[in-house]
Amino acid sequence: MANIRIEVQYNRLRTPRSAAIAGIVFGALFIISIVLLITAMPAAAGAPWVHGGSKITTALSLTPIAGIAFLWFIGVQRDRFGDLEDRFFTTVFMGSGLLFLGMTFVSMTLAGALLAVSRGSTVAENEIVYFGREAMLQGSNVYAIRMAAVFMISLATIWLRTELMPRGVVITTYLLALSLLLVAGFNIWVVLVFPAWVIAINVYILVTDRHQLPD
């Protein structure tokens, strides 16, 4: 009796070219969220946040969408590595990216809680708001942004070893990451460096990929 061999062909999943736009979406939404949040924060530590409630609410609505886009950005980068992917640097790259995203979500959660406390007329808010405000700033401007710097360093190292990016882009990424490591915590606006870098990288990828497409 002849052996019957059945071959099943599977379609390999391919990353859509439009996925590279995810990094730009993340950068734009994250910048908007941070600007809204910072401008809504009162000048005095114990002052209520109720006057900036609409800004904070908008920031809280945009942040989850930005987080989803950031995950797509990580996926696009891994797809570009292909068979050149290194397990060690990829682990650091993905781990730091996920930690950055998780701590950003925690900081935004604190911002939402502070808004709720500020709107509660029966709550003695001064000490609670001050504690939450400082915890949020520590989480976003000290820890999350340093995870973003590690993310940039590991990605730049992969680019350097695989030559997937020009050396000028790699060096610029190293310099920006170093500035985040050293300046983070001293300037509240320095957090905007990371999303601006993500936008620039994705614009470069979109432009170069379009030039490489066959006519």
mmCIF file of the C-alpha atoms, coordinates in Angstrom:
data_MODEL
# 
_entry.id   MODEL 
# 
loop_
_atom_site.group_PDB 
_atom_site.id 
_atom_site.type_symbol 
_atom_site.label_atom_id 
_atom_site.label_alt_id 
_atom_site.label_comp_id 
_atom_site.label_asym_id 
_atom_site.label_entity_id 
_atom_site.label_seq_id 
_atom_site.pdbx_PDB_ins_code 
_atom_site.Cartn_x 
_atom_site.Cartn_y 
_atom_site.Cartn_z 
_atom_site.occupancy 
_atom_site.B_iso_or_equiv 
_atom_site.pdbx_formal_charge 
_atom_site.auth_seq_id 
_atom_site.auth_comp_id 
_atom_site.auth_asym_id 
_atom_site.auth_atom_id 
_atom_site.pdbx_PDB_model_num 
ATOM 1   C CA . MET A 1 1   ? 0.000   0.000  0.000  1.00 0.00 ? 1   MET A CA 1 
ATOM 2   C CA . ALA A 1 2   ? 1.536   3.236  -1.091 1.00 0.00 ? 2   ALA A CA 1 
ATOM 3   C CA . ASN A 1 3   ? 2.202   5.852  1.524  1.00 0.00 ? 3   ASN A CA 1 
ATOM 4   C CA . ILE A 1 4   ? 0.154   8.965  1.014  1.00 0.00 ? 4   ILE A CA 1 
ATOM 5   C CA . ARG A 1 5   ? 2.003   12.156 1.856  1.00 0.00 ? 5   ARG A CA 1 
ATOM 6   C CA . ILE A 1 6   ? -0.037  15.224 2.422  1.00 0.00 ? 6   ILE A CA 1 
ATOM 7   C CA . GLU A 1 7   ? 1.769   18.551 2.276  1.00 0.00 ? 7   GLU A CA 1 
ATOM 8   C CA . VAL A 1 8   ? 0.134   21.546 3.846  1.00 0.00 ? 8   VAL A CA 1 
ATOM 9   C CA . GLN A 1 9   ? 1.376   24.968 2.887  1.00 0.00 ? 9   GLN A CA 1 
ATOM 10  C CA . TYR A 1 10  ? 1.067   27.768 5.383  1.00 0.00 ? 10  TYR A CA 1 
ATOM 11  C CA . ASN A 1 11  ? 1.136   31.429 4.590  1.00 0.00 ? 11  ASN A CA 1 
ATOM 12  C CA . ARG A 1 12  ? 3.928   33.144 6.465  1.00 0.00 ? 12  ARG A CA 1 
ATOM 13  C CA . LEU A 1 13  ? 2.893   36.206 8.397  1.00 0.00 ? 13  LEU A CA 1 
ATOM 14  C CA . ARG A 1 14  ? 4.542   39.345 7.129  1.00 0.00 ? 14  ARG A CA 1 
ATOM 15  C CA . THR A 1 15  ? 4.821   42.668 8.838  1.00 0.00 ? 15  THR A CA 1 
ATOM 16  C CA . PRO A 1 16  ? 2.773   45.251 6.934  1.00 0.00 ? 16  PRO A CA 1 
ATOM 17  C CA . ARG A 1 17  ? 4.751   48.235 5.710  1.00 0.00 ? 17  ARG A CA 1 
ATOM 18  C CA . SER A 1 18  ? 2.206   50.513 7.341  1.00 0.00 ? 18  SER A CA 1 
ATOM 19  C CA . ALA A 1 19  ? 3.251   49.122 10.748 1.00 0.00 ? 19  ALA A CA 1 
ATOM 20  C CA . ALA A 1 20  ? 6.260   51.456 10.692 1.00 0.00 ? 20  ALA A CA 1 
ATOM 21  C CA . ILE A 1 21  ? 3.819   54.329 11.111 1.00 0.00 ? 21  ILE A CA 1 
ATOM 22  C CA . ALA A 1 22  ? 3.098   52.989 14.612 1.00 0.00 ? 22  ALA A CA 1 
ATOM 23  C CA . GLY A 1 23  ? 6.267   54.601 15.954 1.00 0.00 ? 23  GLY A CA 1 
ATOM 24  C CA . ILE A 1 24  ? 5.165   57.978 14.634 1.00 0.00 ? 24  ILE A CA 1 
ATOM 25  C CA . VAL A 1 25  ? 1.712   57.495 16.168 1.00 0.00 ? 25  VAL A CA 1 
ATOM 26  C CA . PHE A 1 26  ? 3.305   56.595 19.507 1.00 0.00 ? 26  PHE A CA 1 
ATOM 27  C CA . GLY A 1 27  ? 5.641   59.589 19.467 1.00 0.00 ? 27  GLY A CA 1 
ATOM 28  C CA . ALA A 1 28  ? 2.922   62.080 18.554 1.00 0.00 ? 28  ALA A CA 1 
ATOM 29  C CA . LEU A 1 29  ? 0.355   60.809 21.069 1.00 0.00 ? 29  LEU A CA 1 
ATOM 30  C CA . PHE A 1 30  ? 2.931   60.435 23.843 1.00 0.00 ? 30  PHE A CA 1 
ATOM 31  C CA . ILE A 1 31  ? 4.221   63.974 23.350 1.00 0.00 ? 31  ILE A CA 1 
ATOM 32  C CA . ILE A 1 32  ? 0.673   65.344 23.408 1.00 0.00 ? 32  ILE A CA 1 
ATOM 33  C CA . SER A 1 33  ? -0.103  63.372 26.580 1.00 0.00 ? 33  SER A CA 1 
ATOM 34  C CA . ILE A 1 34  ? 3.020   64.539 28.405 1.00 0.00 ? 34  ILE A CA 1 
ATOM 35  C CA . VAL A 1 35  ? 2.549   68.183 27.394 1.00 0.00 ? 35  VAL A CA 1 
ATOM 36  C CA . LEU A 1 36  ? -1.080  68.104 28.553 1.00 0.00 ? 36  LEU A CA 1 
ATOM 37  C CA . LEU A 1 37  ? -0.114  66.466 31.826 1.00 0.00 ? 37  LEU A CA 1 
ATOM 38  C CA . ILE A 1 38  ? 2.751   68.835 32.595 1.00 0.00 ? 38  ILE A CA 1 
ATOM 39  C CA . THR A 1 39  ? 0.766   71.966 31.751 1.00 0.00 ? 39  THR A CA 1 
ATOM 40  C CA . ALA A 1 40  ? -2.129  70.707 33.910 1.00 0.00 ? 40  ALA A CA 1 
ATOM 41  C CA . MET A 1 41  ? 0.085   70.263 36.964 1.00 0.00 ? 41  MET A CA 1 
ATOM 42  C CA . PRO A 1 42  ? -0.217  73.175 39.441 1.00 0.00 ? 42  PRO A CA 1 
ATOM 43  C CA . ALA A 1 43  ? 2.811   75.311 40.160 1.00 0.00 ? 43  ALA A CA 1 
ATOM 44  C CA . ALA A 1 44  ? 2.459   74.703 43.894 1.00 0.00 ? 44  ALA A CA 1 
ATOM 45  C CA . ALA A 1 45  ? 2.780   71.145 45.125 1.00 0.00 ? 45  ALA A CA 1 
ATOM 46  C CA . GLY A 1 46  ? -0.299  71.296 47.331 1.00 0.00 ? 46  GLY A CA 1 
ATOM 47  C CA . ALA A 1 47  ? -2.593  73.070 44.884 1.00 0.00 ? 47  ALA A CA 1 
ATOM 48  C CA . PRO A 1 48  ? -5.597  71.149 43.482 1.00 0.00 ? 48  PRO A CA 1 
ATOM 49  C CA . TRP A 1 49  ? -5.623  69.775 39.934 1.00 0.00 ? 49  TRP A CA 1 
ATOM 50  C CA . VAL A 1 50  ? -9.296  70.348 39.289 1.00 0.00 ? 50  VAL A CA 1 
ATOM 51  C CA . HIS A 1 51  ? -8.628  73.259 36.897 1.00 0.00 ? 51  HIS A CA 1 
ATOM 52  C CA . GLY A 1 52  ? -6.586  71.008 34.613 1.00 0.00 ? 52  GLY A CA 1 
ATOM 53  C CA . GLY A 1 53  ? -9.047  68.143 34.696 1.00 0.00 ? 53  GLY A CA 1 
ATOM 54  C CA . SER A 1 54  ? -9.904  68.198 30.989 1.00 0.00 ? 54  SER A CA 1 
ATOM 55  C CA . LYS A 1 55  ? -6.219  68.117 30.009 1.00 0.00 ? 55  LYS A CA 1 
ATOM 56  C CA . ILE A 1 56  ? -5.499  65.209 32.329 1.00 0.00 ? 56  ILE A CA 1 
ATOM 57  C CA . THR A 1 57  ? -8.551  63.305 31.094 1.00 0.00 ? 57  THR A CA 1 
ATOM 58  C CA . THR A 1 58  ? -7.411  63.749 27.487 1.00 0.00 ? 58  THR A CA 1 
ATOM 59  C CA . ALA A 1 59  ? -3.880  62.607 28.368 1.00 0.00 ? 59  ALA A CA 1 
ATOM 60  C CA . LEU A 1 60  ? -5.239  59.523 30.111 1.00 0.00 ? 60  LEU A CA 1 
ATOM 61  C CA . SER A 1 61  ? -7.311  58.661 27.035 1.00 0.00 ? 61  SER A CA 1 
ATOM 62  C CA . LEU A 1 62  ? -4.396  59.010 24.607 1.00 0.00 ? 62  LEU A CA 1 
ATOM 63  C CA . THR A 1 63  ? -1.789  57.112 26.619 1.00 0.00 ? 63  THR A CA 1 
ATOM 64  C CA . PRO A 1 64  ? -3.195  53.565 26.115 1.00 0.00 ? 64  PRO A CA 1 
ATOM 65  C CA . ILE A 1 65  ? -3.336  54.142 22.346 1.00 0.00 ? 65  ILE A CA 1 
ATOM 66  C CA . ALA A 1 66  ? 0.253   55.379 22.432 1.00 0.00 ? 66  ALA A CA 1 
ATOM 67  C CA . GLY A 1 67  ? 1.234   52.254 24.391 1.00 0.00 ? 67  GLY A CA 1 
ATOM 68  C CA . ILE A 1 68  ? -0.312  49.950 21.798 1.00 0.00 ? 68  ILE A CA 1 
ATOM 69  C CA . ALA A 1 69  ? 1.519   51.824 19.041 1.00 0.00 ? 69  ALA A CA 1 
ATOM 70  C CA . PHE A 1 70  ? 4.786   51.462 20.990 1.00 0.00 ? 70  PHE A CA 1 
ATOM 71  C CA . LEU A 1 71  ? 4.336   47.678 21.076 1.00 0.00 ? 71  LEU A CA 1 
ATOM 72  C CA . TRP A 1 72  ? 3.936   47.749 17.295 1.00 0.00 ? 72  TRP A CA 1 
ATOM 73  C CA . PHE A 1 73  ? 7.115   49.811 17.071 1.00 0.00 ? 73  PHE A CA 1 
ATOM 74  C CA . ILE A 1 74  ? 8.989   47.105 19.008 1.00 0.00 ? 74  ILE A CA 1 
ATOM 75  C CA . GLY A 1 75  ? 7.572   44.488 16.646 1.00 0.00 ? 75  GLY A CA 1 
ATOM 76  C CA . VAL A 1 76  ? 8.704   46.443 13.588 1.00 0.00 ? 76  VAL A CA 1 
ATOM 77  C CA . GLN A 1 77  ? 12.247  46.663 14.947 1.00 0.00 ? 77  GLN A CA 1 
ATOM 78  C CA . ARG A 1 78  ? 12.393  42.917 15.660 1.00 0.00 ? 78  ARG A CA 1 
ATOM 79  C CA . ASP A 1 79  ? 11.130  42.215 12.164 1.00 0.00 ? 79  ASP A CA 1 
ATOM 80  C CA . ARG A 1 80  ? 13.963  44.298 10.747 1.00 0.00 ? 80  ARG A CA 1 
ATOM 81  C CA . PHE A 1 81  ? 16.509  42.273 12.738 1.00 0.00 ? 81  PHE A CA 1 
ATOM 82  C CA . GLY A 1 82  ? 15.416  39.072 11.026 1.00 0.00 ? 82  GLY A CA 1 
ATOM 83  C CA . ASP A 1 83  ? 18.009  36.281 11.262 1.00 0.00 ? 83  ASP A CA 1 
ATOM 84  C CA . LEU A 1 84  ? 20.569  38.778 12.601 1.00 0.00 ? 84  LEU A CA 1 
ATOM 85  C CA . GLU A 1 85  ? 18.756  38.999 15.933 1.00 0.00 ? 85  GLU A CA 1 
ATOM 86  C CA . ASP A 1 86  ? 20.944  38.527 19.013 1.00 0.00 ? 86  ASP A CA 1 
ATOM 87  C CA . ARG A 1 87  ? 19.216  36.976 22.014 1.00 0.00 ? 87  ARG A CA 1 
ATOM 88  C CA . PHE A 1 88  ? 21.115  38.934 24.645 1.00 0.00 ? 88  PHE A CA 1 
ATOM 89  C CA . PHE A 1 89  ? 20.620  42.408 23.205 1.00 0.00 ? 89  PHE A CA 1 
ATOM 90  C CA . THR A 1 90  ? 17.071  41.616 22.088 1.00 0.00 ? 90  THR A CA 1 
ATOM 91  C CA . THR A 1 91  ? 16.180  40.573 25.642 1.00 0.00 ? 91  THR A CA 1 
ATOM 92  C CA . VAL A 1 92  ? 17.520  43.860 27.012 1.00 0.00 ? 92  VAL A CA 1 
ATOM 93  C CA . PHE A 1 93  ? 15.840  45.758 24.191 1.00 0.00 ? 93  PHE A CA 1 
ATOM 94  C CA . MET A 1 94  ? 12.416  44.209 24.773 1.00 0.00 ? 94  MET A CA 1 
ATOM 95  C CA . GLY A 1 95  ? 12.676  44.147 28.563 1.00 0.00 ? 95  GLY A CA 1 
ATOM 96  C CA . SER A 1 96  ? 13.561  47.826 28.855 1.00 0.00 ? 96  SER A CA 1 
ATOM 97  C CA . GLY A 1 97  ? 10.835  48.750 26.379 1.00 0.00 ? 97  GLY A CA 1 
ATOM 98  C CA . LEU A 1 98  ? 8.169   46.845 28.301 1.00 0.00 ? 98  LEU A CA 1 
ATOM 99  C CA . LEU A 1 99  ? 9.377   48.278 31.622 1.00 0.00 ? 99  LEU A CA 1 
ATOM 100 C CA . PHE A 1 100 ? 9.219   51.797 30.172 1.00 0.00 ? 100 PHE A CA 1 
ATOM 101 C CA . LEU A 1 101 ? 5.675   51.188 28.987 1.00 0.00 ? 101 LEU A CA 1 
ATOM 102 C CA . GLY A 1 102 ? 4.556   49.589 32.261 1.00 0.00 ? 102 GLY A CA 1 
ATOM 103 C CA . MET A 1 103 ? 5.968   52.394 34.420 1.00 0.00 ? 103 MET A CA 1 
ATOM 104 C CA . THR A 1 104 ? 4.429   54.994 32.134 1.00 0.00 ? 104 THR A CA 1 
ATOM 105 C CA . PHE A 1 105 ? 1.032   53.357 32.608 1.00 0.00 ? 105 PHE A CA 1 
ATOM 106 C CA . VAL A 1 106 ? 1.554   53.353 36.389 1.00 0.00 ? 106 VAL A CA 1 
ATOM 107 C CA . SER A 1 107 ? 2.409   57.065 36.331 1.00 0.00 ? 107 SER A CA 1 
ATOM 108 C CA . MET A 1 108 ? -0.695  57.834 34.289 1.00 0.00 ? 108 MET A CA 1 
ATOM 109 C CA . THR A 1 109 ? -2.764  55.755 36.707 1.00 0.00 ? 109 THR A CA 1 
ATOM 110 C CA . LEU A 1 110 ? -1.483  57.919 39.557 1.00 0.00 ? 110 LEU A CA 1 
ATOM 111 C CA . ALA A 1 111 ? -2.403  61.034 37.577 1.00 0.00 ? 111 ALA A CA 1 
ATOM 112 C CA . GLY A 1 112 ? -5.947  59.730 37.189 1.00 0.00 ? 112 GLY A CA 1 
ATOM 113 C CA . ALA A 1 113 ? -6.151  58.952 40.897 1.00 0.00 ? 113 ALA A CA 1 
ATOM 114 C CA . LEU A 1 114 ? -4.922  62.439 41.762 1.00 0.00 ? 114 LEU A CA 1 
ATOM 115 C CA . LEU A 1 115 ? -7.591  63.950 39.532 1.00 0.00 ? 115 LEU A CA 1 
ATOM 116 C CA . ALA A 1 116 ? -10.252 61.913 41.326 1.00 0.00 ? 116 ALA A CA 1 
ATOM 117 C CA . VAL A 1 117 ? -8.940  63.040 44.720 1.00 0.00 ? 117 VAL A CA 1 
ATOM 118 C CA . SER A 1 118 ? -8.796  66.651 43.569 1.00 0.00 ? 118 SER A CA 1 
ATOM 119 C CA . ARG A 1 119 ? -12.440 66.521 42.461 1.00 0.00 ? 119 ARG A CA 1 
ATOM 120 C CA . GLY A 1 120 ? -13.617 65.018 45.765 1.00 0.00 ? 120 GLY A CA 1 
ATOM 121 C CA . SER A 1 121 ? -14.886 67.893 47.874 1.00 0.00 ? 121 SER A CA 1 
ATOM 122 C CA . THR A 1 122 ? -14.889 65.850 51.101 1.00 0.00 ? 122 THR A CA 1 
ATOM 123 C CA . VAL A 1 123 ? -11.320 64.578 50.766 1.00 0.00 ? 123 VAL A CA 1 
ATOM 124 C CA . ALA A 1 124 ? -8.441  66.254 52.621 1.00 0.00 ? 124 ALA A CA 1 
ATOM 125 C CA . GLU A 1 125 ? -6.384  66.378 49.479 1.00 0.00 ? 125 GLU A CA 1 
ATOM 126 C CA . ASN A 1 126 ? -3.194  68.396 50.140 1.00 0.00 ? 126 ASN A CA 1 
ATOM 127 C CA . GLU A 1 127 ? -0.988  65.631 51.525 1.00 0.00 ? 127 GLU A CA 1 
ATOM 128 C CA . ILE A 1 128 ? -2.475  62.934 49.270 1.00 0.00 ? 128 ILE A CA 1 
ATOM 129 C CA . VAL A 1 129 ? -2.057  65.011 46.117 1.00 0.00 ? 129 VAL A CA 1 
ATOM 130 C CA . TYR A 1 130 ? 1.492   65.972 47.057 1.00 0.00 ? 130 TYR A CA 1 
ATOM 131 C CA . PHE A 1 131 ? 2.469   62.331 47.643 1.00 0.00 ? 131 PHE A CA 1 
ATOM 132 C CA . GLY A 1 132 ? 0.811   61.150 44.420 1.00 0.00 ? 132 GLY A CA 1 
ATOM 133 C CA . ARG A 1 133 ? 2.329   63.980 42.394 1.00 0.00 ? 133 ARG A CA 1 
ATOM 134 C CA . GLU A 1 134 ? 5.847   63.174 43.570 1.00 0.00 ? 134 GLU A CA 1 
ATOM 135 C CA . ALA A 1 135 ? 5.321   59.425 43.051 1.00 0.00 ? 135 ALA A CA 1 
ATOM 136 C CA . MET A 1 136 ? 4.104   60.068 39.508 1.00 0.00 ? 136 MET A CA 1 
ATOM 137 C CA . LEU A 1 137 ? 7.098   62.280 38.683 1.00 0.00 ? 137 LEU A CA 1 
ATOM 138 C CA . GLN A 1 138 ? 9.523   59.767 40.171 1.00 0.00 ? 138 GLN A CA 1 
ATOM 139 C CA . GLY A 1 139 ? 7.988   56.953 38.145 1.00 0.00 ? 139 GLY A CA 1 
ATOM 140 C CA . SER A 1 140 ? 7.961   58.803 34.820 1.00 0.00 ? 140 SER A CA 1 
ATOM 141 C CA . ASN A 1 141 ? 10.962  61.156 34.995 1.00 0.00 ? 141 ASN A CA 1 
ATOM 142 C CA . VAL A 1 142 ? 13.405  58.975 36.929 1.00 0.00 ? 142 VAL A CA 1 
ATOM 143 C CA . TYR A 1 143 ? 12.673  55.308 36.312 1.00 0.00 ? 143 TYR A CA 1 
ATOM 144 C CA . ALA A 1 144 ? 10.608  55.092 33.110 1.00 0.00 ? 144 ALA A CA 1 
ATOM 145 C CA . ILE A 1 145 ? 12.805  57.503 31.180 1.00 0.00 ? 145 ILE A CA 1 
ATOM 146 C CA . ARG A 1 146 ? 15.956  55.644 32.230 1.00 0.00 ? 146 ARG A CA 1 
ATOM 147 C CA . MET A 1 147 ? 14.399  52.419 30.951 1.00 0.00 ? 147 MET A CA 1 
ATOM 148 C CA . ALA A 1 148 ? 13.812  54.310 27.707 1.00 0.00 ? 148 ALA A CA 1 
ATOM 149 C CA . ALA A 1 149 ? 17.524  55.183 27.661 1.00 0.00 ? 149 ALA A CA 1 
ATOM 150 C CA . VAL A 1 150 ? 18.462  51.495 28.101 1.00 0.00 ? 150 VAL A CA 1 
ATOM 151 C CA . PHE A 1 151 ? 16.009  50.673 25.300 1.00 0.00 ? 151 PHE A CA 1 
ATOM 152 C CA . MET A 1 152 ? 17.789  53.168 23.018 1.00 0.00 ? 152 MET A CA 1 
ATOM 153 C CA . ILE A 1 153 ? 21.272  51.920 23.946 1.00 0.00 ? 153 ILE A CA 1 
ATOM 154 C CA . SER A 1 154 ? 20.416  48.271 23.314 1.00 0.00 ? 154 SER A CA 1 
ATOM 155 C CA . LEU A 1 155 ? 18.726  49.081 20.009 1.00 0.00 ? 155 LEU A CA 1 
ATOM 156 C CA . ALA A 1 156 ? 21.657  51.241 18.923 1.00 0.00 ? 156 ALA A CA 1 
ATOM 157 C CA . THR A 1 157 ? 24.055  48.408 19.783 1.00 0.00 ? 157 THR A CA 1 
ATOM 158 C CA . ILE A 1 158 ? 22.033  45.988 17.647 1.00 0.00 ? 158 ILE A CA 1 
ATOM 159 C CA . TRP A 1 159 ? 22.083  48.504 14.787 1.00 0.00 ? 159 TRP A CA 1 
ATOM 160 C CA . LEU A 1 160 ? 25.831  48.902 15.169 1.00 0.00 ? 160 LEU A CA 1 
ATOM 161 C CA . ARG A 1 161 ? 26.508  45.154 15.058 1.00 0.00 ? 161 ARG A CA 1 
ATOM 162 C CA . THR A 1 162 ? 24.098  44.392 12.230 1.00 0.00 ? 162 THR A CA 1 
ATOM 163 C CA . GLU A 1 163 ? 24.705  47.619 10.268 1.00 0.00 ? 163 GLU A CA 1 
ATOM 164 C CA . LEU A 1 164 ? 20.954  48.030 9.815  1.00 0.00 ? 164 LEU A CA 1 
ATOM 165 C CA . MET A 1 165 ? 21.289  51.761 10.484 1.00 0.00 ? 165 MET A CA 1 
ATOM 166 C CA . PRO A 1 166 ? 23.918  54.316 9.453  1.00 0.00 ? 166 PRO A CA 1 
ATOM 167 C CA . ARG A 1 167 ? 26.648  55.002 11.975 1.00 0.00 ? 167 ARG A CA 1 
ATOM 168 C CA . GLY A 1 168 ? 25.469  58.599 12.346 1.00 0.00 ? 168 GLY A CA 1 
ATOM 169 C CA . VAL A 1 169 ? 22.049  57.425 13.538 1.00 0.00 ? 169 VAL A CA 1 
ATOM 170 C CA . VAL A 1 170 ? 23.695  55.015 15.977 1.00 0.00 ? 170 VAL A CA 1 
ATOM 171 C CA . ILE A 1 171 ? 25.971  57.678 17.451 1.00 0.00 ? 171 ILE A CA 1 
ATOM 172 C CA . THR A 1 172 ? 23.096  60.149 17.778 1.00 0.00 ? 172 THR A CA 1 
ATOM 173 C CA . THR A 1 173 ? 21.035  57.507 19.564 1.00 0.00 ? 173 THR A CA 1 
ATOM 174 C CA . TYR A 1 174 ? 23.869  56.803 21.999 1.00 0.00 ? 174 TYR A CA 1 
ATOM 175 C CA . LEU A 1 175 ? 24.245  60.528 22.768 1.00 0.00 ? 175 LEU A CA 1 
ATOM 176 C CA . LEU A 1 176 ? 20.536  61.038 23.324 1.00 0.00 ? 176 LEU A CA 1 
ATOM 177 C CA . ALA A 1 177 ? 20.354  57.961 25.557 1.00 0.00 ? 177 ALA A CA 1 
ATOM 178 C CA . LEU A 1 178 ? 23.303  59.213 27.606 1.00 0.00 ? 178 LEU A CA 1 
ATOM 179 C CA . SER A 1 179 ? 21.588  62.571 28.058 1.00 0.00 ? 179 SER A CA 1 
ATOM 180 C CA . LEU A 1 180 ? 18.451  60.808 29.316 1.00 0.00 ? 180 LEU A CA 1 
ATOM 181 C CA . LEU A 1 181 ? 20.495  58.814 31.827 1.00 0.00 ? 181 LEU A CA 1 
ATOM 182 C CA . LEU A 1 182 ? 22.236  61.922 33.179 1.00 0.00 ? 182 LEU A CA 1 
ATOM 183 C CA . VAL A 1 183 ? 19.561  64.618 32.927 1.00 0.00 ? 183 VAL A CA 1 
ATOM 184 C CA . ALA A 1 184 ? 16.450  62.611 33.826 1.00 0.00 ? 184 ALA A CA 1 
ATOM 185 C CA . GLY A 1 185 ? 14.933  63.814 37.081 1.00 0.00 ? 185 GLY A CA 1 
ATOM 186 C CA . PHE A 1 186 ? 16.397  67.321 36.785 1.00 0.00 ? 186 PHE A CA 1 
ATOM 187 C CA . ASN A 1 187 ? 14.169  68.574 33.959 1.00 0.00 ? 187 ASN A CA 1 
ATOM 188 C CA . ILE A 1 188 ? 10.554  67.519 33.623 1.00 0.00 ? 188 ILE A CA 1 
ATOM 189 C CA . TRP A 1 189 ? 10.516  68.179 29.861 1.00 0.00 ? 189 TRP A CA 1 
ATOM 190 C CA . VAL A 1 190 ? 13.418  65.837 29.078 1.00 0.00 ? 190 VAL A CA 1 
ATOM 191 C CA . VAL A 1 191 ? 10.952  62.941 28.781 1.00 0.00 ? 191 VAL A CA 1 
ATOM 192 C CA . LEU A 1 192 ? 9.919   64.347 25.375 1.00 0.00 ? 192 LEU A CA 1 
ATOM 193 C CA . VAL A 1 193 ? 13.324  63.407 23.927 1.00 0.00 ? 193 VAL A CA 1 
ATOM 194 C CA . PHE A 1 194 ? 12.364  59.734 23.710 1.00 0.00 ? 194 PHE A CA 1 
ATOM 195 C CA . PRO A 1 195 ? 9.126   60.044 21.676 1.00 0.00 ? 195 PRO A CA 1 
ATOM 196 C CA . ALA A 1 196 ? 10.777  62.629 19.410 1.00 0.00 ? 196 ALA A CA 1 
ATOM 197 C CA . TRP A 1 197 ? 13.571  60.118 18.747 1.00 0.00 ? 197 TRP A CA 1 
ATOM 198 C CA . VAL A 1 198 ? 11.026  57.378 17.971 1.00 0.00 ? 198 VAL A CA 1 
ATOM 199 C CA . ILE A 1 199 ? 9.300   59.647 15.447 1.00 0.00 ? 199 ILE A CA 1 
ATOM 200 C CA . ALA A 1 200 ? 12.612  60.505 13.757 1.00 0.00 ? 200 ALA A CA 1 
ATOM 201 C CA . ILE A 1 201 ? 13.629  56.826 13.519 1.00 0.00 ? 201 ILE A CA 1 
ATOM 202 C CA . ASN A 1 202 ? 10.329  55.786 11.995 1.00 0.00 ? 202 ASN A CA 1 
ATOM 203 C CA . VAL A 1 203 ? 10.341  58.631 9.487  1.00 0.00 ? 203 VAL A CA 1 
ATOM 204 C CA . TYR A 1 204 ? 13.829  57.520 8.433  1.00 0.00 ? 204 TYR A CA 1 
ATOM 205 C CA . ILE A 1 205 ? 12.657  53.893 8.100  1.00 0.00 ? 205 ILE A CA 1 
ATOM 206 C CA . LEU A 1 206 ? 9.653   54.883 6.004  1.00 0.00 ? 206 LEU A CA 1 
ATOM 207 C CA . VAL A 1 207 ? 11.742  57.076 3.705  1.00 0.00 ? 207 VAL A CA 1 
ATOM 208 C CA . THR A 1 208 ? 14.544  54.552 3.186  1.00 0.00 ? 208 THR A CA 1 
ATOM 209 C CA . ASP A 1 209 ? 12.148  51.626 2.707  1.00 0.00 ? 209 ASP A CA 1 
ATOM 210 C CA . ARG A 1 210 ? 10.254  53.577 0.051  1.00 0.00 ? 210 ARG A CA 1 
ATOM 211 C CA . HIS A 1 211 ? 13.471  54.278 -1.844 1.00 0.00 ? 211 HIS A CA 1 
ATOM 212 C CA . GLN A 1 212 ? 14.393  50.587 -1.690 1.00 0.00 ? 212 GLN A CA 1 
ATOM 213 C CA . LEU A 1 213 ? 11.088  49.393 -3.154 1.00 0.00 ? 213 LEU A CA 1 
ATOM 214 C CA . PRO A 1 214 ? 11.391  48.037 -6.706 1.00 0.00 ? 214 PRO A CA 1 
ATOM 215 C CA . ASP A 1 215 ? 9.971   50.169 -9.485 1.00 0.00 ? 215 ASP A CA 1 
# 
